[in-house]
Amino acid sequence: MKYYFKIQGRRVARHLQEFGIHPIFGLSILGILFVGLSILLFSQLPEYACYIYLILAVNLLFTLSNLKNREFLKLSLSLREFKALRNYENLIVCLPFLFFLTIHFEFLFTVILLLFMLGTANIEFNNSISFSFKTPFSNHPFEFSSGFRKAILVYPIAYGLAIIAVSVGNMNLGIFSILLLGLTNAHFYSTIEPDYYVWVYREGAKKMLSQKLKRGIVNLILSVSPIFVSLFTFFPEGAFIQLLAVVLTILFLLANVVLKYAHFPRSTEVIQGILLPLLFLFPPLLLLIIPYYYGKAVRQINPITQ
């Protein structure tokens, strides 16, 4: 178990060094930023802070619960060690969020996060489907057709929350459902495909990325539009916040796409786990991150598409 955490620490350090940042300095800065932005979030947006925190923490938990990670651990550890490691891993990720939720006396959200933490560590989420069924999305891009099948339960949960939000007159819960579904869609682009899936785009890297981004935006809008329309109908005074939530999820999708191909074919899970929560707490950084990594993505995959 100690060896596993040592390996994960080295992975984080290696990714920080790729940015040209010393690991100790980088982790210190990340910690300071997280604390500072958390304080700012709870002071300036107290109505939304808990929902945002829950979205971020759950997104990180599901990242840790990916099938490949679980299968590797099962082959290396006994069942008891495996469950203990997954609980420790989830606890380490959730501790900062639990701390801020507790000191702000948000005990309901603390309990919900604890349930997610224990559930994702001890309940099997098998992403494989033994039968095929049609999705609302075409096979291009493949991320949405395969991602929809893997995360199909998130859709009724998000739509159900939107119905509850309208029923009880809580627009914030509806915003939460938009963010939950939108970030789930953006997370579809965490899957690293074989080189062949990139090689088939013979028009070049820019054309490929353009197609990926356009189709991703369209599919994401199709996913969240029922929630957005419902909220706009029943809470027209909050139209700006609702539209802002949709735009934020679109920007996260764009960031996931360019991050993925900027490091292709290497996995970007560690980078996403560190960078994306901070970007969610300070969204204007997305406007800098997206064009920067877009350029890196073009240079990275251009040799494959030529």
C-alpha positions in Angstrom: 0.0 0.0 0.0 2.8 2.4 0.9 4.5 1.6 -2.4 1.3 2.5 -4.3 1.1 5.9 -2.7 4.8 6.4 -3.3 4.2 5.7 -7.0 1.3 8.1 -7.2 3.4 10.8 -5.5 6.1 10.3 -8.1 3.5 10.6 -10.9 2.3 13.9 -9.5 5.9 15.1 -9.1 6.7 14.1 -12.7 3.8 15.9 -14.1 4.6 19.1 -12.2 8.2 18.9 -13.5 6.8 18.7 -17.0 5.4 22.2 -16.3 8.8 23.3 -15.2 7.7 23.5 -11.6 9.6 22.0 -8.6 7.2 19.5 -7.0 7.4 20.9 -3.4 6.9 24.5 -4.7 4.1 23.5 -7.0 2.2 21.5 -4.3 2.6 24.4 -1.9 1.2 26.9 -4.4 -1.7 24.5 -5.2 -2.5 24.2 -1.5 -2.4 28.0 -1.0 -4.6 28.6 -4.1 -7.1 26.0 -3.0 -7.4 27.5 0.5 -7.5 31.0 -0.8 -10.1 30.3 -3.5 -12.2 28.2 -1.1 -12.3 31.1 1.3 -13.3 33.5 -1.5 -15.9 31.0 -2.8 -17.7 30.7 0.6 -17.5 34.4 1.3 -18.6 35.7 -2.1 -20.9 32.8 -3.3 -22.3 31.2 -0.1 -25.4 30.0 -1.9 -23.5 28.0 -4.5 -20.3 27.1 -2.6 -21.5 23.8 -1.3 -22.9 22.7 -4.7 -19.6 23.6 -6.4 -17.6 21.8 -3.7 -19.7 18.6 -4.1 -19.4 18.7 -7.9 -15.6 19.0 -7.7 -15.2 16.3 -5.0 -17.5 13.8 -6.8 -15.7 14.4 -10.1 -12.4 13.6 -8.5 -13.8 10.5 -6.8 -15.1 9.1 -10.1 -11.8 9.8 -11.7 -10.1 7.6 -9.1 -12.8 4.9 -9.6 -12.0 4.3 -13.3 -12.1 0.6 -14.2 -8.4 0.2 -15.3 -7.2 1.6 -12.0 -9.4 -0.8 -10.1 -8.4 -3.9 -12.1 -4.7 -3.1 -11.7 -5.1 -2.8 -8.0 -7.1 -6.0 -7.7 -4.4 -7.9 -9.4 -1.7 -6.5 -7.0 -3.5 -6.6 -3.7 -5.8 -8.8 -1.6 -9.5 -7.8 -1.4 -9.0 -6.4 2.2 -5.9 -4.4 1.1 -7.7 -3.2 -2.0 -10.7 -1.8 -0.1 -8.5 -0.2 2.6 -6.3 1.5 -0.1 -9.4 2.8 -2.0 -10.8 4.2 1.3 -7.6 5.9 2.1 -7.2 7.2 -1.4 -10.7 8.7 -1.4 -10.2 10.1 2.1 -7.0 11.9 1.1 -8.8 13.5 -1.9 -11.9 14.5 0.1 -10.2 15.8 3.3 -9.8 19.4 2.1 -13.4 19.5 0.9 -14.7 17.9 4.1 -12.7 20.4 6.2 -14.2 23.5 4.6 -17.7 22.0 4.6 -17.4 21.2 8.3 -16.1 24.6 9.4 -19.0 26.2 7.6 -21.4 23.9 9.3 -22.7 22.4 6.1 -23.3 19.0 7.7 -25.8 17.8 5.1 -23.3 18.2 2.2 -20.6 16.7 4.5 -22.7 13.6 4.9 -23.5 13.4 1.2 -19.8 13.6 0.3 -18.9 11.0 2.9 -21.5 8.7 1.3 -20.0 9.3 -2.1 -16.5 8.7 -0.7 -17.5 5.3 0.9 -19.6 4.3 -2.1 -17.0 4.8 -4.8 -14.5 3.0 -2.7 -16.5 -0.1 -1.8 -19.1 -0.5 -4.5 -18.2 -1.9 -7.9 -18.9 0.5 -10.9 -18.4 -1.9 -13.8 -18.3 0.2 -17.0 -18.6 -2.7 -19.3 -22.0 -3.3 -20.9 -23.0 -6.8 -21.8 -25.5 -5.6 -24.4 -25.6 -2.8 -26.9 -28.2 -0.1 -27.2 -28.6 3.1 -29.2 -27.5 6.4 -27.7 -28.7 9.9 -28.6 -25.2 10.5 -30.0 -23.6 9.3 -33.2 -20.4 7.3 -33.2 -18.5 10.4 -34.1 -16.9 11.4 -31.8 -16.7 8.0 -30.1 -16.2 9.7 -26.7 -19.9 10.5 -26.3 -21.4 7.2 -27.5 -19.1 5.2 -25.2 -19.2 7.7 -22.4 -23.0 7.8 -22.4 -23.2 4.0 -22.0 -20.7 4.1 -19.1 -22.3 7.1 -17.3 -25.9 6.3 -18.2 -27.1 6.5 -14.6 -25.8 10.1 -14.2 -28.5 11.2 -16.8 -31.6 10.2 -14.8 -30.0 11.5 -11.6 -29.3 14.9 -13.2 -32.7 15.1 -14.8 -34.3 13.9 -11.6 -32.6 16.6 -9.6 -33.8 19.2 -12.1 -37.4 18.0 -11.6 -37.0 18.3 -7.9 -35.5 21.7 -8.3 -38.5 22.9 -10.2 -40.9 21.2 -7.7 -39.4 22.7 -4.6 -38.5 26.1 -6.2 -34.8 25.7 -5.7 -32.9 27.0 -8.7 -29.5 26.2 -7.2 -30.3 22.5 -7.2 -31.1 22.9 -10.9 -27.8 24.6 -11.5 -26.1 21.8 -9.7 -27.7 19.3 -12.1 -26.4 21.2 -15.1 -22.9 21.2 -13.7 -23.1 17.5 -12.8 -24.2 16.5 -16.2 -22.0 18.9 -18.1 -18.8 18.0 -16.2 -19.7 14.3 -16.7 -19.9 14.9 -20.4 -16.6 16.8 -20.3 -15.0 13.9 -18.5 -15.7 11.6 -21.4 -12.6 13.0 -23.0 -10.4 11.5 -20.3 -10.3 8.2 -22.3 -7.1 7.8 -24.3 -7.8 6.1 -27.6 -5.3 4.1 -29.7 -3.1 6.0 -32.2 -5.2 4.7 -35.1 -8.2 6.8 -33.9 -6.1 9.9 -34.4 -4.3 8.7 -37.5 -7.6 8.4 -39.5 -7.9 12.2 -39.4 -5.8 12.8 -42.5 -6.8 16.5 -42.8 -4.4 17.5 -40.1 -4.4 18.3 -36.4 -6.3 21.5 -36.5 -9.1 20.0 -38.6 -9.3 17.0 -36.2 -9.5 19.2 -33.1 -12.0 21.5 -34.7 -14.3 18.6 -35.4 -13.8 17.2 -31.9 -14.6 20.5 -30.3 -17.6 21.3 -32.4 -19.2 17.9 -32.0 -18.4 17.9 -28.3 -20.1 21.3 -27.8 -23.2 20.2 -29.7 -23.6 16.9 -27.8 -23.1 18.7 -24.5 -25.7 21.3 -25.3 -28.1 18.5 -26.3 -27.5 16.8 -23.0 -28.1 19.8 -20.7 -30.8 21.6 -22.8 -33.8 19.8 -21.2 -32.5 21.0 -17.8 -31.7 24.5 -19.1 -35.1 25.0 -20.8 -36.9 23.8 -17.6 -35.0 26.2 -15.4 -35.4 29.1 -17.8 -39.2 28.4 -17.9 -39.7 28.3 -14.2 -36.9 30.6 -13.0 -36.6 33.3 -15.8 -35.1 35.7 -13.4 -32.0 33.4 -13.1 -31.4 33.1 -16.8 -28.0 34.7 -16.7 -26.7 32.2 -14.0 -28.2 29.3 -15.9 -26.5 30.3 -19.1 -23.3 30.9 -17.2 -23.4 27.3 -15.9 -23.8 26.0 -19.4 -21.0 28.1 -20.7 -18.7 26.9 -17.8 -19.3 23.3 -18.7 -18.6 24.0 -22.4 -15.3 25.6 -21.4 -14.4 22.6 -19.2 -15.2 20.3 -22.2 -12.8 22.3 -24.4 -10.2 22.2 -21.6 -10.5 18.4 -21.3 -10.1 17.9 -25.1 -7.0 20.1 -25.5 -5.4 18.7 -22.3 -6.0 15.2 -23.6 -4.3 15.8 -26.9 -1.6 18.1 -25.6 -0.1 15.0 -23.8 -1.4 12.3 -26.2 -0.9 9.3 -25.9 -0.1 9.7 -22.3 -2.8 9.7 -19.6 -3.8 13.1 -18.3 -5.7 11.9 -15.2 -3.1 13.3 -12.8 -3.0 16.7 -14.5 -6.8 16.9 -14.7 -7.1 15.9 -11.0 -4.8 18.8 -10.0 -5.6 21.5 -12.6 -9.3 21.2 -13.3 -10.6 21.7 -9.7 -8.6 24.9 -9.4 -9.9 26.1 -12.8 -13.4 25.4 -11.6 -12.8 27.6 -8.5 -11.3 30.3 -10.7 -12.9 29.9 -14.2 -11.3 32.9 -15.9 -8.1 30.8 -16.0 -9.8 28.6 -18.6 -9.6 31.4 -21.1 -5.8 31.2 -20.8 -5.4 27.4 -20.4 -7.5 26.5 -23.5 -5.6 28.4 -26.1 -2.2 27.5 -24.5 -3.0 23.7 -24.6 -4.7 24.0 -28.0 -1.3 25.0 -29.4 0.4 22.2 -27.6 -2.2 19.7 -28.8 -1.7 20.7 -32.4 2.0 20.2 -32.2 1.6 16.9 -30.4 -0.7 15.2 -32.8 0.2 16.9 -36.0 2.9 14.3 -36.8 0.3 11.5 -36.4 -2.3 13.1 -38.7 0.1 14.0 -41.5 
